[in-house]
Amino acid sequence: MSQLVRVQNFTVSRDGYGAGEGQSLERPFGHADPGVLMSWALATAGFPNRSGPGGSRGLDDHFIRDFSHGIGAEIMGRNKFSPHRGPWQDLEWQGWWGDEPPFHTPVFVMTHHERPSFTLSDTTFHFVAGDPATVLEKARAAAGGLDVRLGGGASVIRQFLDADLVDTMHVAVAPLELGGGSRLWTSPDELLDRFHRDVVPSPSGVVHHLFWRR
């Protein structure tokens, strides 16, 4: 089976935004509160780096625990990695995740401004320019035959959707509206010409949308 390009656990508001406006170092999601937007994931027993015991089981936890299964590399946009725009001014910045990033694979950060690769624990970040097909070719080569996760943000996922390079997609729709920011879609129905879809409500209040290529 060929390597799949998979979107996993990507969360958007009811009006389709994966992050709000005004991203900064202190607010990676802009005006959106990640504790609210991502509450379904944060509450699960399997959430990485969980600070205490307990947590929910069931459907939401299943998706969280499946995050790394079969994944050999990740592609993300620059603004998932950093709030900085333009040429890199501070090469000491190594992302929001500390010394133990949750990816555990090579990560390819799409950017117009390349910088040297570096490794934190078992995650190596590469900074690459190019269109989606070019970046995907590099990620597949590094994935060791496993699948490639498309980590976001919304604008990067849209680029890969527009290039017809996404095979499967899991998007959790949270029960709040943001009104602006980085938008994945106006309606999930706009993808139904290219994807099958199942819709699964969760007791946590999110609605899981599962897409796979027609």
VENHUPE-V479789 format. One record per residue. RES is the residue in one letter. PSI is psi in whole degrees, 0 to 359 (NA if undefined). OMEGA is omega as a letter, one per 30 degrees, with the letter a starting at -180 (none if undefined). D_FIRST is the distance of its C-alpha to the first C-alpha in Angstrom with 1 decimal. Layout:
[[RES,PSI,OMEGA,D_FIRST] [RES,PSI,OMEGA,D_FIRST]]
This chain:
[[M,138,a,0.0] [S,159,l,3.8] [Q,131,l,6.6] [L,152,l,8.5] [V,118,a,12.3] [R,134,l,14.1] [V,128,a,17.8] [Q,132,l,19.2] [N,26,l,22.7] [F,129,a,24.2] [T,134,l,27.7] [V,160,l,30.0] [S,172,l,33.5] [R,331,l,34.4] [D,17,l,35.2] [G,11,a,31.9] [Y,132,l,32.7] [G,345,l,30.6] [A,161,a,33.6] [G,192,l,37.3] [E,157,l,39.6] [G,42,l,41.4] [Q,141,l,38.9] [S,176,l,40.8] [L,321,a,40.5] [E,338,a,42.0] [R,83,a,40.0] [P,333,a,36.3] [F,17,a,35.8] [G,222,a,39.0] [H,352,l,41.2] [A,141,l,38.6] [D,110,a,39.1] [P,334,l,35.8] [G,334,l,37.4] [V,311,a,37.7] [L,318,a,34.5] [M,19,a,32.4] [S,327,l,34.6] [W,322,a,32.0] [A,318,a,29.8] [L,333,a,32.9] [A,354,a,34.2] [T,155,l,31.3] [A,331,a,31.6] [G,5,a,28.3] [F,131,a,29.2] [P,146,l,29.0] [N,31,l,32.4] [R,133,a,34.1] [S,348,a,37.8] [G,172,l,39.0] [P,175,l,38.2] [G,211,a,37.3] [G,157,a,35.1] [S,153,l,33.6] [R,192,l,31.0] [G,208,a,29.1] [L,308,a,26.7] [D,317,a,27.3] [D,325,l,27.0] [H,314,a,23.7] [F,319,a,22.3] [I,317,a,24.0] [R,337,a,22.8] [D,0,a,19.2] [F,317,a,19.7] [S,357,a,18.3] [H,121,l,15.6] [G,11,a,12.3] [I,131,l,14.0] [G,348,l,14.6] [A,158,l,16.8] [E,146,l,18.8] [I,133,l,20.4] [M,160,l,23.8] [G,162,a,26.8] [R,324,a,30.0] [N,357,l,31.9] [K,329,l,29.5] [F,324,a,30.5] [S,150,l,34.1] [P,354,a,36.9] [H,142,l,38.3] [R,158,l,38.3] [G,194,l,39.1] [P,145,a,39.4] [W,124,l,38.9] [Q,339,a,42.3] [D,96,a,41.4] [L,357,l,38.9] [E,339,l,39.8] [W,125,a,37.8] [Q,30,l,34.6] [G,174,a,33.3] [W,0,a,34.3] [W,1,l,32.5] [G,203,a,34.9] [D,351,a,34.2] [E,73,l,31.2] [P,152,a,28.7] [P,10,a,26.2] [F,315,l,23.1] [H,28,l,22.8] [T,171,l,20.4] [P,140,l,21.2] [V,129,a,22.4] [F,112,a,22.8] [V,117,a,25.8] [M,125,a,26.3] [T,151,l,30.0] [H,352,a,32.5] [H,98,a,34.3] [E,159,l,32.4] [R,165,a,33.7] [P,147,l,33.0] [S,157,l,30.1] [F,162,a,31.1] [T,134,l,29.8] [L,117,a,30.8] [S,239,a,30.0] [D,22,l,26.2] [T,125,l,25.4] [T,127,l,25.9] [F,127,l,26.7] [H,140,a,26.3] [F,112,a,28.1] [V,143,l,26.7] [A,163,l,27.9] [G,169,l,26.1] [D,171,a,24.5] [P,318,a,21.2] [A,321,a,19.1] [T,315,l,20.9] [V,320,l,20.6] [L,322,l,16.9] [E,319,l,16.5] [K,318,a,18.6] [A,319,l,16.9] [R,320,l,13.4] [A,328,a,15.3] [A,348,a,17.0] [A,355,l,14.1] [G,35,l,13.3] [G,351,l,9.5] [L,177,a,9.9] [D,164,l,10.2] [V,126,l,13.3] [R,132,l,16.1] [L,104,a,18.5] [G,349,a,21.6] [G,186,g,24.3] [G,194,a,27.0] [A,321,a,27.2] [S,325,l,28.0] [V,318,l,24.9] [I,319,l,22.7] [R,321,l,24.7] [Q,317,a,24.2] [F,324,l,20.4] [L,315,a,20.8] [D,331,l,23.3] [A,2,l,21.0] [D,46,a,18.3] [L,6,a,15.8] [V,130,a,15.3] [D,313,l,12.4] [T,155,a,14.0] [M,131,l,17.5] [H,118,l,20.0] [V,126,l,23.6] [A,124,a,26.6] [V,115,a,29.8] [A,150,a,32.8] [P,59,l,36.2] [L,163,l,38.1] [E,142,a,38.7] [L,330,l,38.9] [G,351,l,40.4] [G,164,l,39.0] [G,217,a,36.7] [S,113,a,33.1] [R,132,l,31.7] [L,316,a,28.2] [W,161,l,29.4] [T,320,l,32.6] [S,141,l,30.9] [P,340,a,27.4] [D,339,a,28.1] [E,349,l,27.7] [L,357,a,23.9] [L,350,l,23.9] [D,341,a,23.8] [R,344,a,20.2] [F,146,l,18.9] [H,159,l,19.4] [R,138,l,21.3] [D,144,l,22.7] [V,123,a,25.8] [V,107,l,26.8] [P,148,l,30.2] [S,149,l,30.9] [P,341,l,34.3] [S,346,a,34.3] [G,342,l,34.9] [V,161,l,31.6] [V,121,a,29.4] [H,126,l,25.7] [H,122,a,23.8] [L,120,a,20.1] [F,142,l,18.4] [W,148,a,15.1] [R,139,l,14.5] [R,NA,none,16.2]]
